Every structure is written in structure tokens, then in C-alpha cells.
Amino acid sequence: MSENQDKEFIEEEIIEEDAELLEDDSKVESTQDDEISDEELDRIADTAIAALQDILKHFDVGDVTIDEYEGDDGELILDITGDDLAVLIGRHGKTLDALQFVVSAITVRSIGFRYPVIVDVEGYKNRQRQKLEAIARSSANKAASQHRSVKLRPMTPYERRIVHIALRDDSRVETASEGEGSARHVVVLPVK
């Protein structure tokens, strides 16, 4: 097995094993409307960082630093920095998405409730977020000026959320998600 095949196998095994964690959400509470204490936030961060460090042992990425900070929308962001981290991002961010999924799943099961945890690599997701926000604004301008809906490319749930948030205060348009599975996309609709 080549090094790349070995890494892909490890990624698939991690996803398969930990995907089961999310299947039974009957005991998992949501904290969307609840306030989190500083102590609770520290516990969430410690749990997520420990999970991330355990997973990173399976990748040949050398020494890394994990910076934690709170995002604009109240999420916990873990930004990994170091040398040669492209393997953690993967093609079109797929490996990074899988890494985030696994860390989130482990964190939810460990702490017993949902709290948004975003895993980033050297600001990759932040740069992608800025691009998506620019696409959202451009699509809103087009929808409003041409008085027609604008269909965006298929996106992950995280990407769709960014578009919805970027346009939620734009009174000229509204957004909706359409499609199923990997073909799910955002449509920007002019307000009549």
C-alpha cells in the first residue's frame, strides 16, 4: 500500500468508526439557545483538541500548533499550523471536512451536547469563507438586478450555512437550499 493509499485508508477507517457516533442522537442535547460558561467552553475546547491531537498522530505532519478561538457566530475554531499540512486539507478540502466531522462527533459524544467546532488548517476555511461570502454577495446583486433566481454550485452543509448567513440581512434577496445529498445547493431568490 502506498503512503497516499495508507492515509486514505486511515481517513476512511476513522470516518466509518466515528460516523456511528452520530447515528443515535437521542441522548445528545443542543446548546443553540443556551449560554455556555467559560469553564464549559474550556472543557469543550480541551475535549476537541485532545480528539484532534489523537487523530493527527495518524498523519505524517510533524510538529503542529493548534490555536483555539471563538468565531463570529459563537463557534469554537481550532486552527492547525505547521509545516506541510496540505495532506490535512485534501482535494477541495474533503480531508479537512472529514477531520472536522470526526472531531465534532467525538466532542459531541464526550461532552453530551452539541457545540459547533470548526477545524481549520492555516486559515484555509477562513479564505474559503471569504470567497463564498463574495460569491453570495455577487449572486445577490445579480438576483436583485435581474429579478431572477440564481442557483449556486452544490455545496457542503458548512458552505451553504456560510452563504445563508452572508445574505440573511440583505433585504433584496432570500436564500433556500434545494436538492438532495451531494447535489444540494443554495438558490438566491429576489424578494418581490
PAMAR-815902 format. One record per atom (N, C-alpha, C): residue in one letter; y, z, x. Coordinates in steps of 0.02 Angstrom, whole numbers, padded with zeros to 5 digits, always signed. Atoms other than C-alpha are relative to their C-alpha. Example, Ala and Ser with C-alpha at 12.3 -4.5 7.8 and 13.67 -1.06 7.14 Angstrom:
BEGIN
a-00059+00000+00045;a-00225+00390+00615;a+00060+00000+00045;s-00059-00003-00042;s-00053+00357+00684;s+00055+00037-00039;
***
This chain:
BEGIN
m-00059+00000+00043;m+00000+00000+00000;m+00062+00000+00045;s-00061+00002-00040;s+00171-00048+00073;s+00045+00059-00018;e-00047-00056+00011;e+00314+00077+00086;e+00035-00007-00067;n-00033+00011+00064;n+00405-00003-00062;n-00047+00011-00059;q+00049-00011+00053;q+00247-00005-00168;q-00015+00073-00009;d+00013-00072+00002;d+00216+00176-00122;d+00057+00036-00036;k-00057-00031+00032;k+00392+00225-00176;k+00001-00015-00075;e+00003+00019+00071;e+00374+00127-00340;e-00054+00039-00036;f+00054-00038+00030;f+00208+00213-00372;f+00021+00072-00012;i-00024-00068+00007;i+00286+00384-00342;i+00048+00005-00058;e-00048-00001+00055;e+00430+00342-00459;e-00036-00004-00068;e+00036+00008+00062;e+00308+00285-00595;e-00039+00063-00018;e+00038-00061+00012;e+00199+00440-00575;e+00046+00057-00024;i-00047-00052+00019;i+00349+00556-00586;i+00023-00011-00072;i-00024+00015+00068;i+00412+00469-00743;i-00055+00012-00051;e+00055-00009+00047;e+00240+00467-00826;e-00015+00074-00012;e+00017-00070+00006;e+00206+00651-00790;e+00055+00038-00039;d-00054-00038+00030;d+00377+00713-00843;d+00026-00028-00066;a-00020+00026+00065;a+00403+00598-00991;a-00031+00041-00056;e+00032-00042+00049;e+00281+00710-01083;e+00042+00061-00017;l-00043-00058+00012;l+00409+00850-01065;l+00047-00011-00058;l-00048+00014+00053;l+00524+00763-01187;l-00032-00016-00067;e+00033+00021+00062;e+00394+00716-01317;e+00003+00053-00054;d-00001-00054+00049;d+00390+00887-01402;d+00064+00039+00007;d-00065-00033-00003;d+00570+00938-01430;d+00008+00055-00052;s-00006-00049+00054;s+00529+01063-01567;s+00027+00067+00024;k-00024-00064-00026;k+00570+01210-01453;k+00065-00007+00039;v-00061+00012-00040;v+00724+01132-01373;v+00061+00001-00046;e-00062-00004+00038;e+00895+01178-01439;e+00052-00044+00032;s-00056+00039-00027;s+01054+01078-01417;s+00060+00045+00008;t-00060-00040-00013;t+01214+01150-01345;t+00064-00040-00011;q-00057+00044+00010;q+01331+01013-01405;q+00062+00039-00021;d-00058-00035+00027;d+01444+01132-01503;d+00008+00070+00028;d-00002-00068-00026;d+01405+01295-01412;d+00038+00003+00066;e-00033-00012-00064;e+01509+01366-01270;e-00051+00026+00049;i+00045-00022-00053;i+01418+01392-01106;i+00039+00047+00046;s-00032-00046-00046;s+01460+01542-00998;s-00006-00027+00071;d+00003+00021-00070;d+01492+01520-00812;d-00068+00016+00031;e+00065-00019-00025;e+01331+01613-00775;e-00054-00048-00023;e+00049+00047+00028;e+01232+01497-00890;e+00007-00068+00034;l-00012+00064-00034;l+01313+01344-00810;l-00027+00002+00071;d+00028-00007-00067;d+01265+01410-00638;d-00076-00004-00002;r+00073+00003+00007;r+01085+01432-00698;r-00023-00071-00013;i+00016+00071+00014;i+01083+01254-00766;i+00005-00040+00065;a-00010+00037-00062;a+01153+01187-00602;a-00055+00016+00051;d+00053-00020-00048;d+01029+01287-00496;d-00067-00032-00019;t+00063+00029+00024;t+00883+01226-00603;t-00001-00075+00013;a-00003+00073-00010;a+00939+01043-00597;a-00002-00018+00074;i+00000+00014-00072;i+00973+01048-00410;i-00069+00012+00031;a+00068-00014-00025;a+00803+01128-00374;a-00047-00056-00019;a+00043+00055+00022;a+00717+00993-00477;a+00015-00063+00041;l-00019+00059-00038;l+00815+00857-00388;l-00024+00004+00072;q+00023-00009-00069;q+00775+00928-00216;q-00075-00010+00005;d+00072+00009-00001;d+00590+00935-00259;d-00019-00074-00005;i+00014+00072+00008;i+00593+00752-00313;i+00019-00038+00064;l-00024+00036-00060;l+00692+00695-00160;l-00047+00008+00059;k+00050-00009-00054;k+00553+00762-00047;k-00047-00060+00003;h+00046+00057+00004;h+00451+00610-00104;h+00032-00065+00024;f-00036+00059-00024;f+00583+00487-00041;f+00018+00011+00073;d-00018-00005-00070;d+00619+00450+00141;d+00074-00013+00008;v-00072+00009-00001;v+00806+00478+00131;v+00035+00045+00051;g-00030-00043-00050;g+00834+00605+00270;g+00039+00057-00031;d-00041-00055+00025;d+00962+00742+00252;d+00050-00024-00052;v-00047+00017+00053;v+01062+00736+00092;v+00040+00062-00019;t-00041-00054+00028;t+01200+00840+00015;t+00005-00014-00075;i-00008+00007+00072;i+01206+00872-00172;i+00062+00040-00021;d-00062-00031+00024;d+01381+00906-00237;d-00005+00006-00075;e+00001-00009+00073;e+01396+00978-00412;e+00071+00010-00025;y-00064-00010+00032;y+01546+00967-00525;y-00005-00017-00074;e+00000+00012+00072;e+01589+00962-00709;e+00038-00064-00015;g-00032+00064+00017;g+01630+00792-00783;g+00052+00008-00054;d-00053+00000+00050;d+01769+00745-00902;d-00025+00016-00070;d+00028-00011+00067;d+01653+00756-01053;d-00044+00062-00003;g+00037-00062+00001;g+01581+00926-01009;g-00070-00003+00029;e+00066+00006-00029;e+01427+00862-00919;e-00001+00026+00071;l+00009-00021-00069;l+01358+00928-00755;l-00018-00062+00040;i+00013+00058-00041;i+01365+00794-00621;i-00025+00023+00068;l+00028-00013-00066;l+01255+00803-00467;l+00006-00064+00041;d-00012+00060-00040;d+01315+00679-00335;d-00034+00009+00067;i+00039-00003-00062;i+01195+00646-00191;i+00036-00043+00052;t-00029+00039-00055;t+01272+00592-00025;t-00045+00008+00061;g+00040+00000-00061;g+01187+00548+00139;g-00005-00070+00028;d+00010+00066-00031;d+01126+00401+00243;d-00054-00038-00036;d+00051+00045+00026;d+01029+00253+00174;d-00029+00023-00066;l+00023-00025+00065;l+01019+00306-00009;l-00010-00056-00051;a+00008+00056+00046;a+01002+00131-00084;a-00066+00005-00038;v+00065-00007+00034;v+00819+00171-00124;v+00005+00044-00062;l-00009-00044+00057;l+00880+00306-00243;l+00036-00034-00058;i-00035+00037+00053;i+00989+00183-00339;i-00047-00052-00030;g+00047+00051+00025;g+00862+00043-00351;g+00037-00061-00027;r-00029+00062+00026;r+00890-00128-00426;r+00035+00014-00066;h-00041-00010+00059;h+01029-00120-00555;h+00001+00073-00024;g-00003-00071+00017;g+01023+00070-00549;g-00060+00027-00036;k+00059-00021+00039;k+00849+00080-00626;k-00032+00063+00030;t+00029-00060-00031;t+00783+00207-00500;t+00043+00061-00013;l-00046-00055+00013;l+00938+00314-00522;l-00006+00023-00072;d+00010-00018+00070;d+00915+00308-00711;d-00064+00041-00009;a+00063-00036+00005;a+00735+00364-00691;a+00006+00069+00031;l-00012-00064-00033;l+00787+00502-00572;l+00038+00047-00046;q-00039-00041+00047;q+00915+00564-00697;q-00043+00022-00059;f+00044-00016+00056;f+00787+00557-00838;f-00046+00059+00018;v+00047-00051-00021;v+00663+00662-00741;v+00035+00067+00012;v-00037-00062-00013;v+00791+00790-00682;v+00023+00031-00066;s-00021-00025+00065;s+00859+00806-00859;s-00059+00030-00038;a+00059-00025+00035;a+00684+00827-00931;a-00023+00067+00027;i+00021-00062-00031;i+00638+00961-00807;i+00049+00056-00016;t-00052-00050+00013;t+00803+01051-00833;t-00004+00025-00072;v+00005-00019+00070;v+00787+01049-01023;v-00059+00047-00011;r+00060-00041+00009;r+00611+01120-01016;r+00006+00067+00035;s-00007-00063-00038;s+00658+01252-00887;s+00049+00048-00032;i-00051-00045+00027;i+00814+01319-00972;i-00007+00010-00075;g+00014-00008+00071;g+00757+01292-01152;g+00051-00029-00048;f-00048+00034+00043;f+00906+01194-01217;f+00029-00059+00037;r-00029+00061-00029;r+00995+01029-01190;r+00069+00014+00029;y-00067+00001-00030;y+01142+01015-01073;y+00003-00064+00040;p-00002+00065-00034;p+01199+00845-01008;p+00006+00007+00076;v+00001+00000-00073;v+01154+00824-00824;v-00001-00073+00022;i-00006+00068-00026;i+01208+00665-00735;i-00016+00002+00075;v+00017+00005-00071;v+01129+00619-00567;v+00034-00064+00025;d-00036+00057-00029;d+01237+00505-00459;d-00016-00004+00075;v+00010+00010-00071;v+01220+00433-00284;v+00063-00030+00029;e-00062+00020-00034;e+01379+00422-00181;e+00049-00035-00047;g-00049+00026+00048;g+01485+00389-00336;g-00019-00066-00033;y+00022+00063+00030;y+01382+00238-00393;y+00014-00002-00075;k-00009-00001+00072;k+01385+00289-00575;k+00074+00002-00019;n-00072-00001+00014;n+01571+00326-00567;n+00029-00070+00006;r-00024+00069-00007;r+01604+00150-00503;r-00025-00043-00058;q+00027+00036+00057;q+01489+00080-00638;q+00037+00018-00064;r-00036-00024+00059;r+01579+00186-00768;r+00068-00034-00004;q-00065+00033-00001;q+01747+00114-00716;q-00006-00073-00020;k+00012+00070+00019;k+01676-00063-00731;k-00013-00006-00075;l+00016+00001+00072;l+01605-00025-00904;l+00061+00014-00043;e-00062-00015+00037;e+01770+00050-00962;e+00046-00060+00000;a-00042+00061-00003;a+01861-00107-00903;a-00028-00054-00046;i+00032+00048+00046;i+01735-00216-00996;i+00014+00019-00072;a-00012-00024+00068;a+01757-00108-01151;a+00072-00016-00022;r-00071+00013+00016;r+01948-00123-01146;r+00012-00075-00009;s-00007+00073+00004;s+01938-00311-01116;s-00030-00025-00066;s+00033+00020+00063;s+01816-00330-01262;s+00040+00022-00060;a-00042-00024+00055;a+01929-00226-01374;a+00061-00045-00008;n-00058+00046+00003;n+02078-00337-01330;n-00021-00066-00031;k+00025+00063+00026;k+01975-00492-01367;k-00015+00005-00075;a+00018-00010+00071;a+01908-00423-01532;a+00062+00006-00043;a-00062-00011+00039;a+02081-00368-01590;a+00042-00064-00004;s-00043+00059+00000;s+02172-00527-01539;s-00032-00060-00036;q+00034+00056+00031;q+02040-00649-01602;q-00028+00017-00069;h+00024-00023+00065;h+01995-00546-01757;h-00073-00017-00013;r+00072+00011+00007;r+01809-00562-01725;r-00037+00051+00043;s+00039-00049-00038;s+01670-00452-01661;s-00020-00028+00068;v+00020+00019-00067;v+01622-00454-01478;v-00064+00038+00017;k+00066-00030-00016;k+01440-00423-01430;k-00005+00006+00076;l+00008-00011-00072;l+01412-00345-01258;l-00074-00008+00020;r+00068+00007-00026;r+01258-00364-01148;r-00042+00062-00017;p+00042-00059+00011;p+01108-00249-01176;p+00015+00053+00052;m-00018-00055-00045;m+01141-00078-01101;m-00047+00059-00012;t+00037-00063+00006;t+01055+00088-01069;t+00039+00046-00047;p-00036-00048+00042;p+01098+00234-01184;p+00062+00029+00035;y-00055-00027-00039;y+01209+00306-01047;y+00059-00049+00002;e-00052+00051-00003;e+01305+00142-01029;e+00033-00010-00068;r-00029+00008+00068;r+01326+00123-01218;r+00046+00058-00017;r-00041-00060+00012;r+01393+00300-01228;r+00068-00007+00034;i-00063+00009-00036;i+01525+00258-01097;i+00045-00048-00039;v-00040+00049+00038;v+01583+00107-01199;v+00027+00033-00064;h-00022-00033+00062;h+01588+00208-01362;h+00057+00050+00015;i-00051-00050-00018;i+01688+00347-01277;i+00065-00034+00021;a-00059+00035-00024;a+01806+00224-01193;a+00043-00028-00056;l-00036+00032+00055;l+01852+00145-01360;l+00010+00044-00061;r-00004-00042+00061;r+01845+00293-01479;r+00071+00014-00023;d-00069-00012+00019;d+02034+00317-01476;d+00041-00063-00010;d-00034+00064+00010;d+02076+00132-01491;d-00002-00017-00074;s-00002+00009+00073;s+02133+00114-01672;s-00008-00073-00022;r+00008+00071+00017;r+02119-00077-01664;r-00071-00020-00012;v+00070+00019+00003;v+01930-00076-01650;v-00045+00059-00015;e+00053-00050+00005;e+01771+00018-01689;e-00061-00029+00035;t+00060+00022-00035;t+01604+00011-01600;t-00063+00019-00038;a+00065-00014+00029;a+01424+00005-01657;a-00054-00024+00048;s+00057+00022-00040;s+01257-00005-01569;s-00048-00037-00046;e+00047+00042+00038;e+01136-00139-01628;e-00058-00018+00045;g+00059+00022-00037;g+00964-00200-01578;g-00049+00057+00010;e+00054-00048-00011;e+00805-00113-01526;e-00020+00001+00073;g+00027-00007-00067;g+00737-00048-01362;g+00047-00024+00054;s-00039+00023-00057;s+00796-00135-01205;s+00052-00053-00020;a-00049+00050+00024;a+00893-00263-01311;a+00058+00034-00037;r-00053-00036+00036;r+01006-00127-01387;r+00066-00010+00037;h-00065+00017-00029;h+01189-00169-01359;h+00056+00026-00044;v-00059-00022+00037;v+01365-00122-01414;v+00035-00062-00028;v-00042+00052+00031;v+01466-00229-01534;v+00068+00032-00012;v-00068-00023+00011;v+01655-00208-01534;v+00028-00039-00058;l-00022+00031+00063;l+01724-00242-01708;l+00074+00014-00012;p-00071-00012+00015;p+01907-00268-01755;p+00005+00040-00066;v-00012-00038+00061;v+01973-00146-01885;v+00043-00043-00044;k-00036+00045+00046;k+02032-00240-02039;k+00055+00035-00035;
***
